Amino acid sequence: MVEIPDTFVRNEPVTPASLQKCEMDLQVSLRDDYRAFMLQCNGGEGVIGQGYLALWTIEELADLNRDYEVEESAPGLVVFGSDGGGEAFAFDYRDEARNYVRVPFVGMSLELIVSLGSNLEEFFGAVARCI
């Protein structure tokens, strides 16, 4: 499991039933590494290295993706959090790898995607380096 500093305040773990409901609502299978992490803490927020990470709870994912009109603006992405400002963190479902990516909330577009890694450890490292 990825080591997260104490500056990241974790929520209580999610239940498997909530994970399953979220996947049904979003009509996707979440990444295994993300699922495992959420079973330990259902999102949270705080400073990681030089960056800031706000991970939405499983219960918020479907509603917030609808509210931000992610499917209309950036089809194939599923947003799961932010940098606490103008950048969204998402999974890119346009290919099988479902990489971790960053995209601006304003003007959200597939052309503006920045890859942040192919696994949770790489993603946390990119956030810590403020990439």
N, C-alpha and C positions, 0 to 999 in steps of 0.2 A: 504494500500500500504506500502511496505517496505521503511523504512527510510534510505536514502543514505547520507553519509556525503558530505560536500562541497568539499572535496578533490577529489571526483569523478566528473570529468568533463563530463557532459551529452551532447549528440548530440541533434539536433532538433528531435521532434517526427516523427515516421514513419506514413505513411498513411495506412489505411486499405487495399487499393488496393496493396500496396507493400508487406504487410504481406501475402495476398492471393497468390500473384505471387511467393513469396518465398516458401510457402507451396506446391504449384504446382510443382515448380522446384525440391524441395527436396522429393516430394511425401510423406509428413508427415503432420500431424496436430500438430502444435506447442502447447505447454502447455498454458493453459489459463492465469496462473499467469505471464508467460514470455511475452505473447502477450500484456497483460494489461500494463506491464512495458514498453515494446517497444513503445506502443502508447503514452507514456509520454516522453520517450527519446529513440532515435534509437541508442542504444549502447552508448559507451563512455569509458573513462578510468581514472584510478587514484588509489590512496591509499585508502584502506578500512581497518581500524584497523591496524593490523600488516601485512596485505597482499596487493597485487596489483591485480587489475582487469582490463582487457581490453576486453570489449564486442564488438564483431563485429556488424556492421550495418546489417540490414535485407538484404540489397542489396548485401552484400558480402557473406552471408552464403553459398549459393549453390556453388558458384565458389571456395571458399576457402575449402569447404569439398571435392570438386573434386581435387583441387590442392594438398591437403594433403593426397589424396587417402584413406580417412577415411573408405569408404565402403569396400575396399579391405583389409585394415589392421585391422579394428575393426568393422565388420559388426553389424549394429544395433545402432551404435552411430551416433549422429549428433553434431558436434563440433560447439560451438557458441562464443568462446572466449578463453582467456588464462590468465596466471598469468604474462604476459609480458616477460616470459622466456621460459623454456622448458616444461611447463605443459599446456595441453589443458583442457578446461572445455566443457562438452558435456551433452547431454540428452541421456539416455540409453533407447532406444526403444525396447529392447528385451523383455520387459514386459510392461503391461498396465500402471504401475505407472510412467514410463518415468522419473526416478529419475535424479537428478543432480549428475554428476560424474566428476572425474579428471582422466586424463590419460596422460602419457608422449607423446610428439610429436615424439620423436625419439624412435623407437621400439614400436610404438603404438600397443597395443594388449589388447584383452578383459581380459587377465589374470592380467593386471596391473591396472585395474580400482580401484579407491577409491571412495566410496560413499560420497557425500557432502550434502545430504539432499533430502527430498521428496517434498520440496516446495522452493519458491524463498527466503523466510526469512531464512530458514535453510541454504541454499546455501550461502547467503551473510554473515551469521554468521560464517560458515566454512572458507570462504575466509578471513574474518576479523581476525580469530584466526590462519590463515596460516596452516590449517590442510591439 
